[in-house]
Amino acid sequence: MDFQTFFEDRLTALKSEGNYRVFADLERRCGTFPQAGRHKAGAVQDVTVWCSNDYLGMGQHPAVVAAMIDTVQSCGTGAGGTRNIGGNTVHHLRLERELASLHGKEAALLFTSGYVSNWAALSTLGSKIPNAVILSDEMNHASMIEGIRHSRADKVVWRHNDWRDLDRKLHAVGDRPKIVAFESVYSMDGDIAPIREIVEVCKAHGALSYIDEVHAVGMYGDHGGGVTEALGLADRIDLIEGTLGKAFGVVGGYITGTTAMVDFIRSFSSGFIFTTALPPAVAAAATASIGHLRQSGAERAAQRANVARVRARLDKAGIPHLANDSHIIPVMIGDPVKCRMISDILLEDWNIYVQPINYPTVPKGTERLRITPGPLHSEADIDRLVNALSALWHRCALAHAVA
């Protein structure tokens, strides 16, 4: 086989379809977020970032930065290997206690990313529980899908956010160990699951409930515990999974649950056992971020206000966007080439960075710009974004929303 030709041909096809991914060369600058520097042709161009998952700007919060710097100076940079080899540091244990407390659970376990925590936990549960079947929402994240696939457990897919369909399919499964996997906030459409109804269905069928709160932790609830905290349902969910890399502004993933379940995953998950631990400085920074957001609602309030402002301005300009109850604003374009082109023009002509979202992240025909307003975006930033989108909607002959 001519491997090189195969690679080149597939990349050419990807580019012709408008689905080739191009990464912007950006430099985050502490103290200036959501402004960043874009490196191009030896020059640096100031841009405003509108698609970051650092939802609250905690990646530059003085307390978080100070915690990381202090811990690097006291502990060094790396963890020294897996926790089995390098040992538990006080910073890992302190963070796990903080996460368990945040979600009202007995225990927590750290992973190197939210992707890994989903993959490792679901693959371990599905493979180690005899005769288990995993019922997965059809819109679940790739990390959950990969974890389920790797487990080789039987899988049943239920219609997105349709708890009645879940109920029927749980009944059809019969008397087997059942795991129901779903998300709270779905990152591409920004919709929120009917968690209360899903939990009731799980309880009725004796199913273990597994929720991914990666786009909700830090963002919802009085203390940033996610949608489950906001709804008062955290105690009814068996396993809550989250990330440290979005609203908490650091990196890493985790699960929380009973002591026995968390220890079971710790003991049998290759994704935990054989992976180098997070650096102590990262754990310390995450602990500082969680601690701050448990005490302060100011960041969440300012973020919600900016989301409302952006939505109102988009409505006034007739720019179509999906309605939802979350902080994610999907501006719909529906064409991969135009989506890429609009993103490029925003960056080149308006100094606005919004990455296009194309297939396979979203289905073909639903291409979009995924806008995530944060508490640090100014009124001027919002004006510039909406003015740019309005100009481009006319320039690219895109349909306006009907009032």
C-alpha positions as a Markdown table, in Angstrom:
| # | Residue | x | y | z |
|---|---|---|---|---|
| 1 | Met | 0.0 | 0.0 | 0.0 |
| 2 | Asp | 1.2 | 3.5 | -0.8 |
| 3 | Phe | 0.5 | 5.0 | 2.7 |
| 4 | Gln | 1.7 | 8.5 | 1.8 |
| 5 | Thr | -0.8 | 8.8 | -1.1 |
| 6 | Phe | -3.6 | 7.4 | 1.0 |
| 7 | Phe | -2.9 | 10.0 | 3.7 |
| 8 | Glu | -2.7 | 12.8 | 1.2 |
| 9 | Asp | -5.9 | 11.8 | -0.7 |
| 10 | Arg | -7.9 | 11.6 | 2.5 |
| 11 | Leu | -6.7 | 15.0 | 3.6 |
| 12 | Thr | -7.5 | 16.5 | 0.2 |
| 13 | Ala | -11.0 | 15.1 | 0.4 |
| 14 | Leu | -11.4 | 16.5 | 3.9 |
| 15 | Lys | -10.4 | 19.9 | 2.7 |
| 16 | Ser | -12.7 | 19.9 | -0.3 |
| 17 | Glu | -15.7 | 19.0 | 2.0 |
| 18 | Gly | -14.9 | 22.1 | 4.2 |
| 19 | Asn | -14.2 | 19.8 | 7.2 |
| 20 | Tyr | -10.4 | 20.2 | 7.5 |
| 21 | Arg | -9.5 | 21.6 | 10.9 |
| 22 | Val | -7.1 | 24.5 | 11.1 |
| 23 | Phe | -5.9 | 25.6 | 14.5 |
| 24 | Ala | -5.3 | 29.2 | 15.3 |
| 25 | Asp | -1.8 | 30.0 | 16.7 |
| 26 | Leu | -2.9 | 31.9 | 19.8 |
| 27 | Glu | -1.0 | 33.1 | 22.9 |
| 28 | Arg | -3.1 | 33.4 | 26.0 |
| 29 | Arg | -1.9 | 36.4 | 28.1 |
| 30 | Cys | -2.5 | 36.4 | 31.8 |
| 31 | Gly | -4.6 | 39.4 | 32.9 |
| 32 | Thr | -6.0 | 40.2 | 29.4 |
| 33 | Phe | -8.5 | 37.4 | 28.8 |
| 34 | Pro | -10.6 | 37.2 | 26.6 |
| 35 | Gln | -8.0 | 39.1 | 24.6 |
| 36 | Ala | -5.2 | 37.0 | 23.1 |
| 37 | Gly | -2.3 | 37.3 | 20.7 |
| 38 | Arg | -2.5 | 35.6 | 17.3 |
| 39 | His | 0.9 | 34.8 | 15.8 |
| 40 | Lys | 1.0 | 35.0 | 12.0 |
| 41 | Ala | 3.9 | 35.6 | 9.6 |
| 42 | Gly | 6.2 | 36.8 | 12.4 |
| 43 | Ala | 3.7 | 39.4 | 13.7 |
| 44 | Val | 1.3 | 39.3 | 16.6 |
| 45 | Gln | -2.3 | 40.4 | 16.1 |
| 46 | Asp | -4.6 | 41.1 | 19.1 |
| 47 | Val | -7.8 | 39.1 | 18.9 |
| 48 | Thr | -10.9 | 38.7 | 21.1 |
| 49 | Val | -11.7 | 35.0 | 21.9 |
| 50 | Trp | -15.4 | 34.1 | 21.8 |
| 51 | Cys | -15.3 | 30.3 | 21.8 |
| 52 | Ser | -13.1 | 29.4 | 24.9 |
| 53 | Asn | -14.2 | 26.8 | 27.3 |
| 54 | Asp | -12.5 | 28.7 | 30.1 |
| 55 | Tyr | -16.0 | 29.9 | 30.6 |
| 56 | Leu | -15.4 | 32.2 | 33.7 |
| 57 | Gly | -11.8 | 33.3 | 33.0 |
| 58 | Met | -10.6 | 31.3 | 36.0 |
| 59 | Gly | -7.5 | 30.3 | 34.0 |
| 60 | Gln | -6.0 | 33.7 | 34.8 |
| 61 | His | -7.6 | 34.3 | 38.3 |
| 62 | Pro | -4.9 | 35.6 | 40.6 |
| 63 | Ala | -5.6 | 33.0 | 43.3 |
| 64 | Val | -5.4 | 30.2 | 40.8 |
| 65 | Val | -2.2 | 31.5 | 39.2 |
| 66 | Ala | -0.6 | 32.1 | 42.6 |
| 67 | Ala | -1.5 | 28.5 | 43.8 |
| 68 | Met | 0.1 | 27.0 | 40.8 |
| 69 | Ile | 3.3 | 29.1 | 41.0 |
| 70 | Asp | 3.6 | 28.5 | 44.8 |
| 71 | Thr | 3.3 | 24.8 | 44.3 |
| 72 | Val | 5.7 | 24.6 | 41.5 |
| 73 | Gln | 8.3 | 26.4 | 43.6 |
| 74 | Ser | 7.7 | 24.1 | 46.6 |
| 75 | Cys | 7.1 | 20.8 | 44.8 |
| 76 | Gly | 8.6 | 21.1 | 41.3 |
| 77 | Thr | 6.8 | 20.5 | 38.0 |
| 78 | Gly | 5.9 | 16.9 | 37.5 |
| 79 | Ala | 4.2 | 14.2 | 39.6 |
| 80 | Gly | 7.0 | 11.6 | 39.2 |
| 81 | Gly | 4.8 | 9.1 | 37.4 |
| 82 | Thr | 1.6 | 7.3 | 38.2 |
| 83 | Arg | 0.2 | 7.6 | 41.7 |
| 84 | Asn | 1.1 | 4.0 | 42.3 |
| 85 | Ile | 4.7 | 4.8 | 41.6 |
| 86 | Gly | 5.0 | 8.5 | 42.5 |
| 87 | Gly | 2.6 | 8.3 | 45.4 |
| 88 | Asn | -0.3 | 10.4 | 46.4 |
| 89 | Thr | 0.7 | 14.0 | 47.1 |
| 90 | Val | -1.1 | 16.1 | 49.6 |
| 91 | His | -2.4 | 18.2 | 46.6 |
| 92 | His | -4.0 | 15.3 | 44.9 |
| 93 | Leu | -5.8 | 14.2 | 48.1 |
| 94 | Arg | -6.8 | 17.7 | 49.0 |
| 95 | Leu | -8.4 | 18.2 | 45.5 |
| 96 | Glu | -10.2 | 14.9 | 45.6 |
| 97 | Arg | -11.7 | 15.8 | 49.0 |
| 98 | Glu | -12.7 | 19.2 | 47.6 |
| 99 | Leu | -14.4 | 17.6 | 44.6 |
| 100 | Ala | -16.2 | 15.0 | 46.7 |
| 101 | Ser | -17.5 | 17.8 | 48.9 |
| 102 | Leu | -18.5 | 19.9 | 46.0 |
| 103 | His | -20.9 | 17.2 | 44.7 |
| 104 | Gly | -21.9 | 15.9 | 48.1 |
| 105 | Lys | -20.3 | 12.5 | 47.5 |
| 106 | Glu | -18.1 | 10.2 | 49.6 |
| 107 | Ala | -15.1 | 10.1 | 47.3 |
| 108 | Ala | -13.6 | 11.4 | 44.1 |
| 109 | Leu | -10.8 | 10.3 | 41.7 |
| 110 | Leu | -8.6 | 12.4 | 39.5 |
| 111 | Phe | -7.8 | 11.7 | 35.9 |
| 112 | Thr | -5.6 | 13.5 | 33.4 |
| 113 | Ser | -8.6 | 14.9 | 31.4 |
| 114 | Gly | -12.4 | 14.8 | 31.2 |
| 115 | Tyr | -12.1 | 12.6 | 28.1 |
| 116 | Val | -10.0 | 10.1 | 30.1 |
| 117 | Ser | -12.3 | 10.1 | 33.1 |
| 118 | Asn | -15.3 | 9.2 | 30.9 |
| 119 | Trp | -13.4 | 6.7 | 28.9 |
| 120 | Ala | -11.8 | 5.0 | 31.9 |
| 121 | Ala | -14.9 | 5.0 | 34.2 |
| 122 | Leu | -17.4 | 3.7 | 31.6 |
| 123 | Ser | -15.0 | 1.1 | 30.2 |
| 124 | Thr | -14.3 | -0.2 | 33.6 |
| 125 | Leu | -17.9 | -0.3 | 34.8 |
| 126 | Gly | -19.1 | -1.9 | 31.5 |
| 127 | Ser | -16.3 | -4.5 | 31.4 |
| 128 | Lys | -16.1 | -5.5 | 35.0 |
| 129 | Ile | -19.8 | -5.7 | 36.0 |
| 130 | Pro | -21.0 | -9.1 | 34.8 |
| 131 | Asn | -23.7 | -9.0 | 32.0 |
| 132 | Ala | -23.9 | -5.2 | 32.2 |
| 133 | Val | -25.7 | -3.2 | 29.6 |
| 134 | Ile | -25.1 | 0.5 | 29.1 |
| 135 | Leu | -27.9 | 2.8 | 27.9 |
| 136 | Ser | -26.4 | 5.8 | 26.2 |
| 137 | Asp | -28.1 | 9.1 | 25.1 |
| 138 | Glu | -27.6 | 9.3 | 21.3 |
| 139 | Met | -25.9 | 12.7 | 21.7 |
| 140 | Asn | -23.3 | 11.7 | 24.2 |
| 141 | His | -19.8 | 12.9 | 23.9 |
| 142 | Ala | -17.1 | 10.9 | 22.0 |
| 143 | Ser | -15.3 | 10.1 | 25.2 |
| 144 | Met | -18.4 | 8.4 | 26.6 |
| 145 | Ile | -19.0 | 6.5 | 23.3 |
| 146 | Glu | -15.4 | 5.3 | 23.3 |
| 147 | Gly | -15.5 | 4.2 | 26.9 |
| 148 | Ile | -18.7 | 2.2 | 26.2 |
| 149 | Arg | -17.2 | 0.7 | 23.0 |
| 150 | His | -14.0 | -0.2 | 24.8 |
| 151 | Ser | -15.9 | -2.0 | 27.6 |
| 152 | Arg | -17.5 | -4.4 | 25.1 |
| 153 | Ala | -20.6 | -4.3 | 27.1 |
| 154 | Asp | -23.9 | -4.4 | 25.4 |
| 155 | Lys | -25.1 | -0.9 | 24.4 |
| 156 | Val | -28.6 | 0.5 | 23.9 |
| 157 | Val | -28.9 | 4.0 | 22.5 |
| 158 | Trp | -31.9 | 6.0 | 23.6 |
| 159 | Arg | -33.3 | 9.1 | 21.9 |
| 160 | His | -31.7 | 12.4 | 23.0 |
| 161 | Asn | -33.2 | 13.7 | 26.2 |
| 162 | Asp | -36.2 | 11.4 | 25.8 |
| 163 | Trp | -36.8 | 9.9 | 29.2 |
| 164 | Arg | -39.9 | 8.0 | 28.0 |
| 165 | Asp | -37.8 | 6.2 | 25.4 |
| 166 | Leu | -35.2 | 5.5 | 28.1 |
| 167 | Asp | -38.0 | 4.0 | 30.2 |
| 168 | Arg | -39.2 | 1.7 | 27.4 |
| 169 | Lys | -35.7 | 0.5 | 26.7 |
| 170 | Leu | -34.8 | -0.1 | 30.3 |
| 171 | His | -37.9 | -2.2 | 30.6 |
| 172 | Ala | -36.9 | -4.1 | 27.4 |
| 173 | Val | -33.5 | -4.9 | 28.8 |
| 174 | Gly | -35.0 | -6.8 | 31.7 |
| 175 | Asp | -33.3 | -8.1 | 34.8 |
| 176 | Arg | -29.7 | -7.2 | 34.0 |
| 177 | Pro | -27.2 | -4.7 | 35.6 |
| 178 | Lys | -28.0 | -1.4 | 33.8 |
| 179 | Ile | -25.9 | 1.8 | 33.5 |
| 180 | Val | -27.6 | 4.9 | 32.2 |
| 181 | Ala | -25.0 | 7.4 | 30.7 |
| 182 | Phe | -26.0 | 11.0 | 29.8 |
| 183 | Glu | -24.9 | 14.6 | 30.1 |
| 184 | Ser | -26.3 | 17.6 | 31.9 |
| 185 | Val | -25.3 | 20.3 | 29.4 |
| 186 | Tyr | -24.7 | 19.2 | 25.8 |
| 187 | Ser | -21.9 | 21.2 | 24.4 |
| 188 | Met | -22.9 | 21.7 | 20.8 |
| 189 | Asp | -26.6 | 22.6 | 21.1 |
| 190 | Gly | -26.4 | 23.8 | 24.6 |
| 191 | Asp | -29.5 | 22.0 | 25.7 |
| 192 | Ile | -29.9 | 20.7 | 29.2 |
| 193 | Ala | -31.1 | 17.2 | 30.0 |
| 194 | Pro | -34.4 | 16.5 | 31.9 |
| 195 | Ile | -32.3 | 15.2 | 34.8 |
| 196 | Arg | -35.1 | 14.8 | 37.3 |
| 197 | Glu | -37.2 | 12.6 | 35.0 |
| 198 | Ile | -34.1 | 10.5 | 33.9 |
| 199 | Val | -33.2 | 9.9 | 37.6 |
| 200 | Glu | -36.8 | 8.8 | 38.4 |
| 201 | Val | -36.6 | 6.3 | 35.5 |
| 202 | Cys | -33.3 | 5.0 | 36.6 |
| 203 | Lys | -34.5 | 4.5 | 40.2 |
| 204 | Ala | -37.6 | 2.7 | 38.9 |
| 205 | His | -35.5 | 0.2 | 37.0 |
| 206 | Gly | -32.7 | -0.1 | 39.5 |
| 207 | Ala | -30.2 | 1.4 | 37.0 |
| 208 | Leu | -26.9 | 3.0 | 37.9 |
| 209 | Ser | -27.1 | 6.7 | 36.9 |
| 210 | Tyr | -23.9 | 8.2 | 35.3 |
| 211 | Ile | -23.9 | 11.9 | 34.4 |
| 212 | Asp | -21.3 | 14.0 | 32.6 |
| 213 | Glu | -21.3 | 17.5 | 34.1 |
| 214 | Val | -18.2 | 18.8 | 32.3 |
| 215 | His | -19.9 | 21.8 | 30.7 |
| 216 | Ala | -21.8 | 22.6 | 33.9 |
| 217 | Val | -19.4 | 22.3 | 36.9 |
| 218 | Gly | -18.4 | 25.8 | 38.1 |
| 219 | Met | -21.3 | 27.2 | 36.0 |
| 220 | Tyr | -24.5 | 26.2 | 37.8 |
| 221 | Gly | -25.6 | 25.8 | 41.4 |
| 222 | Asp | -25.0 | 28.1 | 44.3 |
| 223 | His | -21.5 | 26.6 | 44.7 |
| 224 | Gly | -20.6 | 25.6 | 41.1 |
| 225 | Gly | -21.6 | 22.0 | 41.6 |
| 226 | Gly | -23.4 | 21.9 | 38.2 |
| 227 | Val | -26.9 | 21.4 | 37.1 |
| 228 | Thr | -27.4 | 18.5 | 39.5 |
| 229 | Glu | -26.6 | 20.9 | 42.4 |
| 230 | Ala | -28.9 | 23.6 | 40.9 |
| 231 | Leu | -31.8 | 21.1 | 40.8 |
| 232 | Gly | -31.0 | 19.6 | 44.2 |
| 233 | Leu | -30.4 | 16.2 | 42.6 |
| 234 | Ala | -26.7 | 15.5 | 43.2 |
| 235 | Asp | -27.5 | 13.0 | 46.0 |
| 236 | Arg | -29.7 | 11.0 | 43.6 |
| 237 | Ile | -27.1 | 10.5 | 40.9 |
| 238 | Asp | -24.8 | 7.5 | 41.4 |
| 239 | Leu | -21.7 | 8.9 | 39.6 |
| 240 | Ile | -21.0 | 12.5 | 38.7 |
| 241 | Glu | -18.2 | 13.1 | 36.2 |
| 242 | Gly | -16.6 | 16.4 | 35.6 |
| 243 | Thr | -13.6 | 18.4 | 34.3 |
| 244 | Leu | -11.1 | 20.8 | 35.7 |
| 245 | Gly | -10.3 | 22.2 | 32.2 |
| 246 | Lys | -13.3 | 24.3 | 31.5 |
| 247 | Ala | -15.0 | 26.6 | 34.0 |
| 248 | Phe | -12.3 | 25.8 | 36.6 |
| 249 | Gly | -9.6 | 27.0 | 34.2 |
| 250 | Val | -7.0 | 24.3 | 34.7 |
| 251 | Val | -6.8 | 20.8 | 33.3 |
| 252 | Gly | -7.9 | 17.3 | 34.3 |
| 253 | Gly | -11.0 | 15.2 | 34.8 |
| 254 | Tyr | -12.6 | 13.4 | 37.7 |
| 255 | Ile | -15.4 | 11.2 | 38.9 |
| 256 | Thr | -17.3 | 11.3 | 42.2 |
| 257 | Gly | -19.5 | 8.7 | 43.9 |
| 258 | Thr | -19.5 | 6.3 | 46.8 |
| 259 | Thr | -16.2 | 5.2 | 48.4 |
| 260 | Ala | -16.7 | 1.7 | 47.1 |
| 261 | Met | -17.5 | 2.6 | 43.5 |
| 262 | Val | -14.6 | 5.1 | 43.3 |
| 263 | Asp | -12.2 | 2.7 | 44.8 |
| 264 | Phe | -13.4 | 0.0 | 42.4 |
| 265 | Ile | -12.6 | 2.2 | 39.4 |
| 266 | Arg | -9.3 | 3.2 | 40.9 |
| 267 | Ser | -8.4 | -0.4 | 41.4 |
| 268 | Phe | -9.5 | -1.8 | 38.0 |
| 269 | Ser | -9.2 | 1.1 | 35.5 |
| 270 | Ser | -6.1 | 0.9 | 33.2 |
| 271 | Gly | -6.8 | 4.6 | 32.3 |
| 272 | Phe | -6.0 | 5.5 | 35.9 |
| 273 | Ile | -3.5 | 2.9 | 36.9 |
| 274 | Phe | -1.0 | 3.3 | 34.0 |
| 275 | Thr | -1.3 | 7.1 | 33.5 |
| 276 | Thr | 1.1 | 9.7 | 34.9 |
| 277 | Ala | -0.7 | 11.7 | 37.6 |
| 278 | Leu | -1.5 | 15.4 | 37.2 |
| 279 | Pro | 1.3 | 17.6 | 38.4 |
| 280 | Pro | 0.8 | 18.7 | 42.0 |
| 281 | Ala | 0.8 | 22.4 | 40.9 |
| 282 | Val | -2.2 | 21.7 | 38.6 |
| 283 | Ala | -4.0 | 20.0 | 41.5 |
| 284 | Ala | -3.3 | 22.9 | 43.8 |
| 285 | Ala | -4.5 | 25.4 | 41.2 |
| 286 | Ala | -7.7 | 23.5 | 40.6 |
| 287 | Thr | -8.4 | 23.3 | 44.3 |
| 288 | Ala | -8.0 | 27.1 | 44.5 |
| 289 | Ser | -10.4 | 27.6 | 41.6 |
| 290 | Ile | -13.0 | 25.3 | 43.0 |
| 291 | Gly | -12.7 | 26.9 | 46.4 |
| 292 | His | -13.1 | 30.4 | 45.0 |
| 293 | Leu | -16.2 | 29.5 | 42.9 |
| 294 | Arg | -17.8 | 27.7 | 45.8 |
| 295 | Gln | -17.7 | 31.0 | 47.7 |
| 296 | Ser | -18.2 | 33.5 | 44.9 |
| 297 | Gly | -21.2 | 33.8 | 42.5 |
| 298 | Ala | -20.0 | 37.0 | 40.9 |
| 299 | Glu | -18.4 | 35.3 | 38.0 |
| 300 | Arg | -21.5 | 33.2 | 37.2 |
| 301 | Ala | -23.8 | 36.2 | 37.5 |
| 302 | Ala | -21.6 | 38.3 | 35.2 |
| 303 | Gln | -21.4 | 35.5 | 32.7 |
| 304 | Arg | -25.2 | 34.9 | 32.7 |
| 305 | Ala | -25.7 | 38.7 | 32.1 |
| 306 | Asn | -23.4 | 38.7 | 29.1 |
| 307 | Val | -25.1 | 35.6 | 27.6 |
| 308 | Ala | -28.4 | 37.4 | 27.8 |
| 309 | Arg | -26.9 | 40.5 | 26.2 |
| 310 | Val | -25.4 | 38.6 | 23.3 |
| 311 | Arg | -28.6 | 36.7 | 22.7 |
| 312 | Ala | -30.7 | 39.9 | 22.7 |
| 313 | Arg | -28.3 | 41.6 | 20.3 |
| 314 | Leu | -28.3 | 38.6 | 18.0 |
| 315 | Asp | -32.1 | 38.5 | 18.0 |
| 316 | Lys | -32.3 | 42.2 | 17.2 |
| 317 | Ala | -29.9 | 41.7 | 14.3 |
| 318 | Gly | -31.8 | 38.6 | 13.0 |
| 319 | Ile | -28.8 | 36.3 | 13.4 |
| 320 | Pro | -30.2 | 32.7 | 13.9 |
| 321 | His | -29.1 | 30.9 | 17.0 |
| 322 | Leu | -30.4 | 27.9 | 18.9 |
| 323 | Ala | -32.5 | 28.7 | 21.9 |
| 324 | Asn | -31.5 | 26.9 | 25.1 |
| 325 | Asp | -31.2 | 27.4 | 28.8 |
| 326 | Ser | -27.4 | 27.2 | 29.0 |
| 327 | His | -24.4 | 29.5 | 28.5 |
| 328 | Ile | -23.7 | 28.1 | 25.0 |
| 329 | Ile | -24.9 | 30.1 | 22.0 |
| 330 | Pro | -24.8 | 28.1 | 18.7 |
| 331 | Val | -25.0 | 30.4 | 15.7 |
| 332 | Met | -26.3 | 28.3 | 12.9 |
| 333 | Ile | -24.8 | 28.4 | 9.4 |
| 334 | Gly | -25.5 | 25.0 | 7.9 |
| 335 | Asp | -22.8 | 24.9 | 5.4 |
| 336 | Pro | -19.2 | 23.7 | 6.1 |
| 337 | Val | -17.5 | 25.9 | 3.5 |
| 338 | Lys | -19.4 | 29.1 | 4.6 |
| 339 | Cys | -18.8 | 28.2 | 8.3 |
| 340 | Arg | -15.0 | 28.0 | 7.7 |
| 341 | Met | -15.1 | 31.1 | 5.6 |
| 342 | Ile | -17.0 | 33.2 | 8.1 |
| 343 | Ser | -14.7 | 32.1 | 10.9 |
| 344 | Asp | -11.6 | 33.1 | 8.7 |
| 345 | Ile | -13.1 | 36.5 | 7.8 |
| 346 | Leu | -13.9 | 37.2 | 11.5 |
| 347 | Leu | -10.4 | 36.5 | 12.4 |
| 348 | Glu | -8.7 | 38.3 | 9.5 |
| 349 | Asp | -10.9 | 41.4 | 9.2 |
| 350 | Trp | -12.4 | 41.8 | 12.6 |
| 351 | Asn | -9.9 | 40.3 | 15.0 |
| 352 | Ile | -12.6 | 38.0 | 16.4 |
| 353 | Tyr | -11.8 | 34.4 | 17.0 |
| 354 | Val | -14.7 | 31.9 | 16.8 |
| 355 | Gln | -13.7 | 28.4 | 15.7 |
| 356 | Pro | -16.1 | 26.8 | 13.2 |
| 357 | Ile | -17.9 | 23.6 | 14.3 |
| 358 | Asn | -18.2 | 21.1 | 11.5 |
| 359 | Tyr | -18.7 | 17.4 | 11.0 |
| 360 | Pro | -18.0 | 15.0 | 12.7 |
| 361 | Thr | -18.5 | 17.1 | 15.8 |
| 362 | Val | -22.0 | 18.0 | 14.6 |
| 363 | Pro | -24.1 | 16.4 | 11.9 |
| 364 | Lys | -23.6 | 17.5 | 8.3 |
| 365 | Gly | -25.9 | 20.4 | 7.5 |
| 366 | Thr | -25.8 | 21.8 | 11.1 |
| 367 | Glu | -22.5 | 23.6 | 10.9 |
| 368 | Arg | -22.2 | 26.5 | 13.3 |
| 369 | Leu | -20.2 | 29.0 | 15.3 |
| 370 | Arg | -20.3 | 28.1 | 19.0 |
| 371 | Ile | -20.2 | 31.3 | 21.0 |
| 372 | Thr | -19.5 | 31.3 | 24.7 |
| 373 | Pro | -19.8 | 34.7 | 26.3 |
| 374 | Gly | -17.8 | 35.1 | 29.5 |
| 375 | Pro | -17.9 | 37.6 | 32.4 |
| 376 | Leu | -14.9 | 39.4 | 31.1 |
| 377 | His | -16.3 | 40.3 | 27.7 |
| 378 | Ser | -17.1 | 44.0 | 27.5 |
| 379 | Glu | -20.0 | 45.9 | 25.9 |
| 380 | Ala | -17.6 | 47.0 | 23.2 |
| 381 | Asp | -16.6 | 43.3 | 22.6 |
| 382 | Ile | -20.3 | 42.4 | 22.2 |
| 383 | Asp | -21.0 | 45.3 | 19.9 |
| 384 | Arg | -18.1 | 44.3 | 17.7 |
| 385 | Leu | -19.1 | 40.7 | 17.5 |
| 386 | Val | -22.7 | 41.4 | 16.5 |
| 387 | Asn | -21.8 | 44.1 | 14.0 |
| 388 | Ala | -19.3 | 41.7 | 12.4 |
| 389 | Leu | -21.8 | 38.9 | 12.2 |
| 390 | Ser | -24.4 | 41.2 | 10.8 |
| 391 | Ala | -22.1 | 42.4 | 8.0 |
| 392 | Leu | -21.0 | 38.8 | 7.2 |
| 393 | Trp | -24.6 | 37.6 | 7.1 |
| 394 | His | -25.3 | 40.0 | 4.3 |
| 395 | Arg | -22.0 | 39.4 | 2.6 |
| 396 | Cys | -22.4 | 35.6 | 2.5 |
| 397 | Ala | -26.1 | 35.7 | 1.7 |
| 398 | Leu | -27.2 | 33.8 | 4.8 |
| 399 | Ala | -30.8 | 33.6 | 5.9 |
| 400 | His | -31.8 | 35.8 | 8.8 |
| 401 | Ala | -33.9 | 34.6 | 11.7 |
| 402 | Val | -37.7 | 35.4 | 11.4 |
| 403 | Ala | -38.8 | 37.6 | 14.3 |
